[in-house]
Amino acid sequence: MSEHRLGDVIDDYCIKCKRLTNHQIVSVLEAQPAKVRCRTCYNDHDYRFEVVPPTKKELKKQAELEAAMAKAAQDASGEQPPA
C-alpha cells in the first residue's frame, strides 16, 4: 500500500456534495489521511474511507426487516404443539 502524503488526491464521500468526489489530503495521522478537502466544494471534513452512508430509505427498510425477523422468531418459539 502506498503511503499517503499531504496534498495527494484521493476519492472520498463528501458530506456536503453527498457523493464520491476527488479530495485533497489536508492532514495525515499515522500514515493515514485524517482530514480531507473536497475539490468540488472545498469543504474540509474527516476522511470517511470512501464509505457512502446509507440513505434514510435504506435505514427504514432495514429496520422493518429486522422487526419482521424478530416477530417471526418470536412466533416460531411461542408456537409449540400441545402434548
Biopython code that builds the backbone (N, CA, C, O; Angstrom):
import numpy as np
from Bio.PDB.StructureBuilder import StructureBuilder

atoms = [
    (1, "MET", "N", (0.847, -1.179, 0.000)),
    (1, "MET", "CA", (0.000, 0.000, 0.000)),
    (1, "MET", "C", (0.888, 1.237, 0.000)),
    (1, "MET", "O", (1.866, 1.309, 0.745)),
    (2, "SER", "N", (0.551, 2.190, -0.823)),
    (2, "SER", "CA", (1.360, 3.403, -0.895)),
    (2, "SER", "C", (1.087, 4.308, 0.302)),
    (2, "SER", "O", (-0.007, 4.319, 0.867)),
    (3, "GLU", "N", (2.100, 5.053, 0.661)),
    (3, "GLU", "CA", (1.973, 5.977, 1.786)),
    (3, "GLU", "C", (1.282, 7.250, 1.318)),
    (3, "GLU", "O", (1.627, 7.799, 0.271)),
    (4, "HIS", "N", (0.312, 7.718, 2.087)),
    (4, "HIS", "CA", (-0.401, 8.943, 1.748)),
    (4, "HIS", "C", (0.397, 10.140, 2.244)),
    (4, "HIS", "O", (0.969, 10.111, 3.333)),
    (5, "ARG", "N", (0.429, 11.199, 1.426)),
    (5, "ARG", "CA", (1.150, 12.420, 1.785)),
    (5, "ARG", "C", (0.208, 13.609, 1.670)),
    (5, "ARG", "O", (-0.817, 13.545, 0.991)),
    (6, "LEU", "N", (0.567, 14.682, 2.338)),
    (6, "LEU", "CA", (-0.214, 15.909, 2.247)),
    (6, "LEU", "C", (-0.298, 16.362, 0.797)),
    (6, "LEU", "O", (0.704, 16.355, 0.082)),
    (7, "GLY", "N", (-1.483, 16.754, 0.365)),
    (7, "GLY", "CA", (-1.668, 17.253, -0.983)),
    (7, "GLY", "C", (-2.051, 16.188, -1.989)),
    (7, "GLY", "O", (-2.475, 16.521, -3.096)),
    (8, "ASP", "N", (-1.914, 14.902, -1.637)),
    (8, "ASP", "CA", (-2.317, 13.840, -2.553)),
    (8, "ASP", "C", (-3.822, 13.904, -2.803)),
    (8, "ASP", "O", (-4.585, 14.352, -1.947)),
    (9, "VAL", "N", (-4.234, 13.457, -3.972)),
    (9, "VAL", "CA", (-5.652, 13.448, -4.328)),
    (9, "VAL", "C", (-6.183, 12.024, -4.193)),
    (9, "VAL", "O", (-5.633, 11.091, -4.777)),
    (10, "ILE", "N", (-7.256, 11.865, -3.418)),
    (10, "ILE", "CA", (-7.885, 10.566, -3.208)),
    (10, "ILE", "C", (-9.387, 10.726, -3.353)),
    (10, "ILE", "O", (-9.899, 11.845, -3.331)),
    (11, "ASP", "N", (-10.094, 9.620, -3.501)),
    (11, "ASP", "CA", (-11.557, 9.641, -3.544)),
    (11, "ASP", "C", (-12.099, 9.484, -2.134)),
    (11, "ASP", "O", (-11.541, 8.746, -1.323)),
    (12, "ASP", "N", (-13.187, 10.180, -1.848)),
    (12, "ASP", "CA", (-13.868, 10.054, -0.564)),
    (12, "ASP", "C", (-15.296, 10.555, -0.726)),
    (12, "ASP", "O", (-15.618, 11.221, -1.710)),
    (13, "TYR", "N", (-16.150, 10.232, 0.241)),
    (13, "TYR", "CA", (-17.533, 10.693, 0.235)),
    (13, "TYR", "C", (-17.586, 12.089, 0.840)),
    (13, "TYR", "O", (-17.164, 12.291, 1.979)),
    (14, "CYS", "N", (-18.101, 13.048, 0.083)),
    (14, "CYS", "CA", (-18.225, 14.421, 0.570)),
    (14, "CYS", "C", (-19.578, 14.565, 1.269)),
    (14, "CYS", "O", (-20.621, 14.245, 0.699)),
    (15, "ILE", "N", (-19.544, 15.051, 2.512)),
    (15, "ILE", "CA", (-20.783, 15.193, 3.272)),
    (15, "ILE", "C", (-21.613, 16.378, 2.798)),
    (15, "ILE", "O", (-22.816, 16.434, 3.051)),
    (16, "LYS", "N", (-20.983, 17.318, 2.116)),
    (16, "LYS", "CA", (-21.717, 18.476, 1.611)),
    (16, "LYS", "C", (-22.283, 18.210, 0.219)),
    (16, "LYS", "O", (-23.444, 18.521, -0.047)),
    (17, "CYS", "N", (-21.466, 17.632, -0.674)),
    (17, "CYS", "CA", (-21.925, 17.298, -2.033)),
    (17, "CYS", "C", (-22.815, 16.051, -2.040)),
    (17, "CYS", "O", (-23.611, 15.854, -2.959)),
    (18, "LYS", "N", (-22.673, 15.215, -1.013)),
    (18, "LYS", "CA", (-23.412, 13.955, -0.879)),
    (18, "LYS", "C", (-23.124, 12.994, -2.032)),
    (18, "LYS", "O", (-24.031, 12.370, -2.584)),
    (19, "ARG", "N", (-21.827, 12.888, -2.385)),
    (19, "ARG", "CA", (-21.403, 11.936, -3.412)),
    (19, "ARG", "C", (-19.901, 11.715, -3.304)),
    (19, "ARG", "O", (-19.199, 12.473, -2.634)),
    (20, "LEU", "N", (-19.417, 10.672, -3.969)),
    (20, "LEU", "CA", (-17.984, 10.404, -4.010)),
    (20, "LEU", "C", (-17.320, 11.384, -4.964)),
    (20, "LEU", "O", (-17.703, 11.483, -6.130)),
    (21, "THR", "N", (-16.332, 12.102, -4.472)),
    (21, "THR", "CA", (-15.617, 13.073, -5.291)),
    (21, "THR", "C", (-14.126, 13.004, -4.981)),
    (21, "THR", "O", (-13.709, 12.329, -4.040)),
    (22, "ASN", "N", (-13.328, 13.707, -5.778)),
    (22, "ASN", "CA", (-11.899, 13.830, -5.510)),
    (22, "ASN", "C", (-11.692, 14.726, -4.305)),
    (22, "ASN", "O", (-12.364, 15.747, -4.157)),
    (23, "HIS", "N", (-10.766, 14.345, -3.452)),
    (23, "HIS", "CA", (-10.423, 15.116, -2.266)),
    (23, "HIS", "C", (-8.916, 15.257, -2.189)),
    (23, "HIS", "O", (-8.172, 14.413, -2.687)),
    (24, "GLN", "N", (-8.482, 16.325, -1.564)),
    (24, "GLN", "CA", (-7.067, 16.567, -1.331)),
    (24, "GLN", "C", (-6.798, 16.328, 0.152)),
    (24, "GLN", "O", (-7.560, 16.788, 1.002)),
    (25, "ILE", "N", (-5.730, 15.620, 0.461)),
    (25, "ILE", "CA", (-5.391, 15.329, 1.851)),
    (25, "ILE", "C", (-4.875, 16.598, 2.517)),
    (25, "ILE", "O", (-3.938, 17.231, 2.031)),
    (26, "VAL", "N", (-5.503, 16.964, 3.641)),
    (26, "VAL", "CA", (-5.143, 18.172, 4.379)),
    (26, "VAL", "C", (-4.294, 17.828, 5.596)),
    (26, "VAL", "O", (-3.390, 18.586, 5.949)),
    (27, "SER", "N", (-4.572, 16.679, 6.254)),
    (27, "SER", "CA", (-3.747, 16.259, 7.383)),
    (27, "SER", "C", (-3.640, 14.733, 7.391)),
    (27, "SER", "O", (-4.534, 14.016, 6.944)),
    (28, "VAL", "N", (-2.504, 14.272, 7.920)),
    (28, "VAL", "CA", (-2.211, 12.840, 7.962)),
    (28, "VAL", "C", (-1.916, 12.468, 9.410)),
    (28, "VAL", "O", (-1.213, 13.192, 10.115)),
    (29, "LEU", "N", (-2.460, 11.331, 9.847)),
    (29, "LEU", "CA", (-2.223, 10.837, 11.197)),
    (29, "LEU", "C", (-1.877, 9.361, 11.095)),
    (29, "LEU", "O", (-2.685, 8.565, 10.617)),
    (30, "GLU", "N", (-0.689, 8.991, 11.536)),
    (30, "GLU", "CA", (-0.205, 7.607, 11.484)),
    (30, "GLU", "C", (-0.284, 7.030, 10.074)),
    (30, "GLU", "O", (-0.788, 5.923, 9.886)),
    (31, "ALA", "N", (0.205, 7.762, 9.093)),
    (31, "ALA", "CA", (0.283, 7.366, 7.679)),
    (31, "ALA", "C", (-1.082, 7.150, 7.028)),
    (31, "ALA", "O", (-1.160, 6.557, 5.952)),
    (32, "GLN", "N", (-2.154, 7.618, 7.658)),
    (32, "GLN", "CA", (-3.497, 7.547, 7.095)),
    (32, "GLN", "C", (-4.069, 8.958, 7.025)),
    (32, "GLN", "O", (-3.813, 9.764, 7.919)),
    (33, "PRO", "N", (-4.838, 9.276, 5.982)),
    (33, "PRO", "CA", (-5.458, 10.603, 5.917)),
    (33, "PRO", "C", (-6.400, 10.820, 7.107)),
    (33, "PRO", "O", (-7.189, 9.937, 7.444)),
    (34, "ALA", "N", (-6.320, 11.976, 7.732)),
    (34, "ALA", "CA", (-7.202, 12.313, 8.844)),
    (34, "ALA", "C", (-8.265, 13.311, 8.387)),
    (34, "ALA", "O", (-9.450, 13.132, 8.667)),
    (35, "LYS", "N", (-7.843, 14.345, 7.694)),
    (35, "LYS", "CA", (-8.756, 15.366, 7.171)),
    (35, "LYS", "C", (-8.520, 15.509, 5.677)),
    (35, "LYS", "O", (-7.392, 15.417, 5.193)),
    (36, "VAL", "N", (-9.617, 15.738, 4.959)),
    (36, "VAL", "CA", (-9.531, 15.930, 3.516)),
    (36, "VAL", "C", (-10.361, 17.134, 3.114)),
    (36, "VAL", "O", (-11.256, 17.556, 3.846)),
    (37, "ARG", "N", (-10.056, 17.693, 1.930)),
    (37, "ARG", "CA", (-10.789, 18.841, 1.399)),
    (37, "ARG", "C", (-11.359, 18.443, 0.046)),
    (37, "ARG", "O", (-10.627, 18.001, -0.839)),
    (38, "CYS", "N", (-12.664, 18.602, -0.108)),
    (38, "CYS", "CA", (-13.336, 18.288, -1.368)),
    (38, "CYS", "C", (-12.840, 19.251, -2.437)),
    (38, "CYS", "O", (-12.774, 20.459, -2.210)),
    (39, "ARG", "N", (-12.494, 18.716, -3.602)),
    (39, "ARG", "CA", (-12.002, 19.559, -4.683)),
    (39, "ARG", "C", (-13.145, 20.146, -5.508)),
    (39, "ARG", "O", (-12.903, 20.896, -6.453)),
    (40, "THR", "N", (-14.388, 19.810, -5.159)),
    (40, "THR", "CA", (-15.548, 20.378, -5.845)),
    (40, "THR", "C", (-16.113, 21.565, -5.070)),
    (40, "THR", "O", (-16.323, 22.640, -5.632)),
    (41, "CYS", "N", (-16.357, 21.361, -3.774)),
    (41, "CYS", "CA", (-16.976, 22.429, -2.967)),
    (41, "CYS", "C", (-16.019, 23.035, -1.933)),
    (41, "CYS", "O", (-16.377, 23.992, -1.246)),
    (42, "TYR", "N", (-14.806, 22.483, -1.820)),
    (42, "TYR", "CA", (-13.771, 22.973, -0.902)),
    (42, "TYR", "C", (-14.155, 22.857, 0.564)),
    (42, "TYR", "O", (-13.674, 23.630, 1.393)),
    (43, "ASN", "N", (-15.013, 21.904, 0.894)),
    (43, "ASN", "CA", (-15.393, 21.654, 2.279)),
    (43, "ASN", "C", (-14.377, 20.708, 2.914)),
    (43, "ASN", "O", (-14.024, 19.688, 2.321)),
    (44, "ASP", "N", (-13.901, 21.041, 4.127)),
    (44, "ASP", "CA", (-12.985, 20.176, 4.872)),
    (44, "ASP", "C", (-13.794, 19.272, 5.792)),
    (44, "ASP", "O", (-14.743, 19.724, 6.431)),
    (45, "HIS", "N", (-13.423, 17.997, 5.862)),
    (45, "HIS", "CA", (-14.084, 17.060, 6.775)),
    (45, "HIS", "C", (-13.161, 15.890, 7.063)),
    (45, "HIS", "O", (-12.125, 15.739, 6.416)),
    (46, "ASP", "N", (-13.531, 15.060, 8.033)),
    (46, "ASP", "CA", (-12.760, 13.866, 8.365)),
    (46, "ASP", "C", (-12.788, 12.904, 7.192)),
    (46, "ASP", "O", (-13.764, 12.851, 6.443)),
    (47, "TYR", "N", (-11.720, 12.148, 7.035)),
    (47, "TYR", "CA", (-11.660, 11.139, 5.984)),
    (47, "TYR", "C", (-12.622, 10.014, 6.328)),
    (47, "TYR", "O", (-12.601, 9.513, 7.452)),
    (48, "ARG", "N", (-13.457, 9.609, 5.393)),
    (48, "ARG", "CA", (-14.506, 8.626, 5.622)),
    (48, "ARG", "C", (-14.231, 7.285, 4.945)),
    (48, "ARG", "O", (-15.123, 6.440, 4.864)),
    (49, "PHE", "N", (-13.021, 7.083, 4.465)),
    (49, "PHE", "CA", (-12.598, 5.819, 3.856)),
    (49, "PHE", "C", (-13.500, 5.392, 2.697)),
    (49, "PHE", "O", (-13.731, 4.198, 2.509)),
    (50, "GLU", "N", (-14.009, 6.346, 1.921)),
    (50, "GLU", "CA", (-14.824, 6.102, 0.729)),
    (50, "GLU", "C", (-16.118, 5.350, 1.022)),
    (50, "GLU", "O", (-16.675, 4.719, 0.123)),
    (51, "VAL", "N", (-16.606, 5.403, 2.262)),
    (51, "VAL", "CA", (-17.832, 4.701, 2.630)),
    (51, "VAL", "C", (-19.012, 5.656, 2.480)),
    (51, "VAL", "O", (-19.050, 6.722, 3.096)),
    (52, "VAL", "N", (-19.969, 5.257, 1.653)),
    (52, "VAL", "CA", (-21.171, 6.056, 1.456)),
    (52, "VAL", "C", (-22.172, 5.653, 2.533)),
    (52, "VAL", "O", (-22.538, 4.481, 2.613)),
    (53, "PRO", "N", (-22.629, 6.598, 3.369)),
    (53, "PRO", "CA", (-23.585, 6.234, 4.421)),
    (53, "PRO", "C", (-24.918, 5.816, 3.817)),
    (53, "PRO", "O", (-25.283, 6.281, 2.737)),
    (54, "PRO", "N", (-25.651, 4.934, 4.509)),
    (54, "PRO", "CA", (-26.947, 4.505, 3.977)),
    (54, "PRO", "C", (-27.956, 5.650, 3.985)),
    (54, "PRO", "O", (-27.892, 6.545, 4.828)),
    (55, "THR", "N", (-28.888, 5.607, 3.034)),
    (55, "THR", "CA", (-29.926, 6.631, 2.966)),
    (55, "THR", "C", (-30.990, 6.358, 4.030)),
    (55, "THR", "O", (-31.036, 5.270, 4.605)),
    (56, "LYS", "N", (-31.838, 7.342, 4.286)),
    (56, "LYS", "CA", (-32.918, 7.165, 5.255)),
    (56, "LYS", "C", (-33.864, 6.049, 4.806)),
    (56, "LYS", "O", (-34.390, 5.301, 5.630)),
    (57, "LYS", "N", (-34.072, 5.948, 3.507)),
    (57, "LYS", "CA", (-34.936, 4.910, 2.959)),
    (57, "LYS", "C", (-34.349, 3.524, 3.233)),
    (57, "LYS", "O", (-35.073, 2.600, 3.605)),
    (58, "GLU", "N", (-33.035, 3.385, 3.046)),
    (58, "GLU", "CA", (-32.377, 2.106, 3.314)),
    (58, "GLU", "C", (-32.422, 1.766, 4.799)),
    (58, "GLU", "O", (-32.619, 0.605, 5.158)),
    (59, "LEU", "N", (-32.241, 2.762, 5.669)),
    (59, "LEU", "CA", (-32.308, 2.529, 7.112)),
    (59, "LEU", "C", (-33.706, 2.090, 7.535)),
    (59, "LEU", "O", (-33.851, 1.205, 8.377)),
    (60, "LYS", "N", (-34.743, 2.712, 6.950)),
    (60, "LYS", "CA", (-36.113, 2.351, 7.281)),
    (60, "LYS", "C", (-36.416, 0.922, 6.831)),
    (60, "LYS", "O", (-37.038, 0.152, 7.562)),
    (61, "LYS", "N", (-35.975, 0.580, 5.631)),
    (61, "LYS", "CA", (-36.195, -0.769, 5.112)),
    (61, "LYS", "C", (-35.502, -1.808, 5.996)),
    (61, "LYS", "O", (-36.067, -2.867, 6.268)),
    (62, "GLN", "N", (-34.282, -1.509, 6.445)),
    (62, "GLN", "CA", (-33.533, -2.422, 7.308)),
    (62, "GLN", "C", (-34.241, -2.594, 8.654)),
    (62, "GLN", "O", (-34.312, -3.707, 9.177)),
    (63, "ALA", "N", (-34.766, -1.498, 9.220)),
    (63, "ALA", "CA", (-35.475, -1.575, 10.498)),
    (63, "ALA", "C", (-36.737, -2.415, 10.362)),
    (63, "ALA", "O", (-37.040, -3.213, 11.248)),
    (64, "GLU", "N", (-37.482, -2.250, 9.266)),
    (64, "GLU", "CA", (-38.684, -3.045, 9.039)),
    (64, "GLU", "C", (-38.348, -4.521, 8.889)),
    (64, "GLU", "O", (-39.072, -5.374, 9.401)),
    (65, "LEU", "N", (-37.265, -4.832, 8.198)),
    (65, "LEU", "CA", (-36.837, -6.214, 8.019)),
    (65, "LEU", "C", (-36.457, -6.838, 9.361)),
    (65, "LEU", "O", (-36.834, -7.976, 9.642)),
    (66, "GLU", "N", (-35.718, -6.107, 10.186)),
    (66, "GLU", "CA", (-35.331, -6.614, 11.497)),
    (66, "GLU", "C", (-36.547, -6.833, 12.389)),
    (66, "GLU", "O", (-36.594, -7.811, 13.135)),
    (67, "ALA", "N", (-37.535, -5.935, 12.323)),
    (67, "ALA", "CA", (-38.753, -6.105, 13.121)),
    (67, "ALA", "C", (-39.524, -7.342, 12.666)),
    (67, "ALA", "O", (-40.040, -8.089, 13.498)),
    (68, "ALA", "N", (-39.607, -7.563, 11.363)),
    (68, "ALA", "CA", (-40.307, -8.734, 10.835)),
    (68, "ALA", "C", (-39.588, -10.016, 11.239)),
    (68, "ALA", "O", (-40.235, -11.006, 11.581)),
    (69, "MET", "N", (-38.260, -10.009, 11.203)),
    (69, "MET", "CA", (-37.496, -11.188, 11.598)),
    (69, "MET", "C", (-37.672, -11.483, 13.085)),
    (69, "MET", "O", (-37.784, -12.644, 13.478)),
    (70, "ALA", "N", (-37.697, -10.438, 13.912)),
    (70, "ALA", "CA", (-37.881, -10.624, 15.350)),
    (70, "ALA", "C", (-39.269, -11.184, 15.642)),
    (70, "ALA", "O", (-39.420, -12.061, 16.492)),
    (71, "LYS", "N", (-40.279, -10.680, 14.942)),
    (71, "LYS", "CA", (-41.644, -11.170, 15.137)),
    (71, "LYS", "C", (-41.755, -12.623, 14.694)),
    (71, "LYS", "O", (-42.405, -13.426, 15.364)),
    (72, "ALA", "N", (-41.129, -12.969, 13.574)),
    (72, "ALA", "CA", (-41.164, -14.345, 13.087)),
    (72, "ALA", "C", (-40.474, -15.282, 14.072)),
    (72, "ALA", "O", (-40.952, -16.391, 14.309)),
    (73, "ALA", "N", (-39.375, -14.854, 14.637)),
    (73, "ALA", "CA", (-38.655, -15.681, 15.611)),
    (73, "ALA", "C", (-39.476, -15.844, 16.877)),
    (73, "ALA", "O", (-39.489, -16.918, 17.478)),
    (74, "GLN", "N", (-40.160, -14.786, 17.283)),
    (74, "GLN", "CA", (-40.993, -14.862, 18.482)),
    (74, "GLN", "C", (-42.185, -15.789, 18.236)),
    (74, "GLN", "O", (-42.525, -16.591, 19.106)),
    (75, "ASP", "N", (-42.807, -15.696, 17.101)),
    (75, "ASP", "CA", (-43.932, -16.564, 16.765)),
    (75, "ASP", "C", (-43.499, -18.035, 16.680)),
    (75, "ASP", "O", (-44.217, -18.931, 17.123)),
    (76, "ALA", "N", (-42.337, -18.259, 16.115)),
    (76, "ALA", "CA", (-41.837, -19.636, 15.970)),
    (76, "ALA", "C", (-41.506, -20.247, 17.336)),
    (76, "ALA", "O", (-41.755, -21.433, 17.552)),
    (77, "SER", "N", (-40.957, -19.466, 18.249)),
    (77, "SER", "CA", (-40.611, -20.008, 19.565)),
    (77, "SER", "C", (-41.837, -20.116, 20.458)),
    (77, "SER", "O", (-41.861, -20.940, 21.372)),
    (78, "GLY", "N", (-42.851, -19.303, 20.213)),
    (78, "GLY", "CA", (-44.060, -19.316, 21.040)),
    (78, "GLY", "C", (-45.035, -20.411, 20.655)),
    (78, "GLY", "O", (-45.844, -20.807, 21.494)),
    (79, "GLU", "N", (-45.002, -20.911, 19.455)),
    (79, "GLU", "CA", (-45.930, -21.937, 18.996)),
    (79, "GLU", "C", (-45.336, -23.324, 19.238)),
    (79, "GLU", "O", (-44.397, -23.745, 18.562)),
    (80, "GLN", "N", (-45.903, -24.016, 20.214)),
    (80, "GLN", "CA", (-45.494, -25.380, 20.476)),
    (80, "GLN", "C", (-46.764, -26.235, 20.506)),
    (80, "GLN", "O", (-47.747, -25.861, 21.145)),
    (81, "PRO", "N", (-46.746, -27.387, 19.815)),
    (81, "PRO", "CA", (-47.955, -28.234, 19.811)),
    (81, "PRO", "C", (-48.231, -28.783, 21.215)),
    (81, "PRO", "O", (-47.302, -29.089, 21.962)),
    (82, "PRO", "N", (-49.514, -28.904, 21.564)),
    (82, "PRO", "CA", (-49.864, -29.439, 22.890)),
    (82, "PRO", "C", (-49.464, -30.908, 22.992)),
    (82, "PRO", "O", (-49.538, -31.659, 22.019)),
    (83, "ALA", "N", (-49.041, -31.298, 24.185)),
    (83, "ALA", "CA", (-48.584, -32.682, 24.384)),
    (83, "ALA", "C", (-49.673, -33.608, 24.821)),
    (83, "ALA", "O", (-49.428, -34.797, 25.024)),
]
sb = StructureBuilder()
sb.init_structure("model")
sb.init_model(0)
sb.init_chain("A")
sb.init_seg("    ")
for serial, (resi, resn, name, xyz) in enumerate(atoms, 1):
    if name == "N":
        sb.init_residue(resn, " ", resi, " ")
    sb.init_atom(name, np.array(xyz, "f"), 0.0, 1.0, " ", f" {name:<3s}", serial, name[0])
structure = sb.get_structure()
